[in-house]
Amino acid sequence: MNAIEYSVSSEHLTSKVVHELLFSIRKKRFVKPALSDKHEGRLIYRLLPGTYVKFRLFALKKSDYARFSISYVHIDEESEYEKEVYAVELSFSDFLQIALELGVPYVLKEFVRMTPEYHSVAKVDEPNMPEDKDVSQIINEIKEYLEKKVTGQ
C-alpha cells in the first residue's frame, strides 16, 4: 500500500491565521507531517489510505474573528472527500485563551497550543499524547465546550 501525499494550510500572517491539522482516528492523536513548507504555508503529510479528522482554524486578526471547524477527511488513491461535522465562530482572542484555560478538552487544547507562530507553520510535537477516548466522544466534548464558551455559560 502506497502512501498518499496530502497537504493542509498552516500560516500565521500579519492579518490572518490559517491552521489545519490532521488527527488519526486509529492512533487518536495528531499526525506528524512528513514535511513543512514555510514559504507556501503548508504542512505535507504522507498518509495511508483511510479516514482522518481535520481540525481547522481560520482567523482574521484585525477583526478579532475566528472560525473553527472539524471535518472527516477520507483519502485514498483515487480521491479525497471532506465532510464538515462541526463549525463555530467566535473571537480570535477568545480562541487563543483556550490554551490557558482549565477544563478544556485535551485535543482542542493541543490544537490551540500548536497554532503557528508569526510567519511560521505549525509544529506537531511529542507532548501530543494519544487520547484514550473514542473520536466521536472527543468531537462531542469539543462541541459542548465551545458551545458553552460561545453562549457565555
C-alpha positions, 0 to 999 in steps of 0.5 A, spaced: 500 500 500 502 506 497 502 512 501 498 518 499 501 525 499 496 530 502 497 537 504 493 542 509 494 550 510 498 552 516 500 560 516 500 565 521 500 572 517 500 579 519 492 579 518 490 572 518 491 565 521 490 559 517 491 552 521 489 545 519 491 539 522 490 532 521 488 527 527 488 519 526 482 516 528 486 509 529 492 512 533 487 518 536 492 523 536 495 528 531 499 526 525 506 528 524 507 531 517 512 528 513 514 535 511 513 543 512 513 548 507 514 555 510 514 559 504 507 556 501 504 555 508 503 548 508 504 542 512 505 535 507 503 529 510 504 522 507 498 518 509 495 511 508 489 510 505 483 511 510 479 516 514 482 522 518 479 528 522 481 535 520 481 540 525 481 547 522 482 554 524 481 560 520 482 567 523 482 574 521 486 578 526 484 585 525 477 583 526 478 579 532 474 573 528 475 566 528 472 560 525 473 553 527 471 547 524 472 539 524 471 535 518 472 527 516 477 527 511 477 520 507 483 519 502 485 514 498 488 513 491 483 515 487 480 521 491 479 525 497 472 527 500 471 532 506 465 532 510 464 538 515 461 535 522 462 541 526 463 549 525 463 555 530 465 562 530 467 566 535 473 571 537 480 570 535 482 572 542 477 568 545 480 562 541 487 563 543 485 563 551 483 556 550 490 554 551 490 557 558 484 555 560 482 549 565 477 544 563 478 544 556 478 538 552 485 535 551 485 535 543 482 542 542 487 544 547 493 541 543 490 544 537 490 551 540 497 550 543 500 548 536 497 554 532 503 557 528 507 562 530 508 569 526 510 567 519 511 560 521 507 553 520 505 549 525 509 544 529 506 537 531 510 535 537 511 529 542 507 532 548 501 530 543 499 524 547 494 519 544 487 520 547 484 514 550 477 516 548 473 514 542 473 520 536 466 521 536 466 522 544 472 527 543 468 531 537 462 531 542 466 534 548 469 539 543 462 541 541 459 542 548 465 546 550 465 551 545 458 551 545 458 553 552 464 558 551 460 561 545 453 562 549 457 565 555 455 559 560 
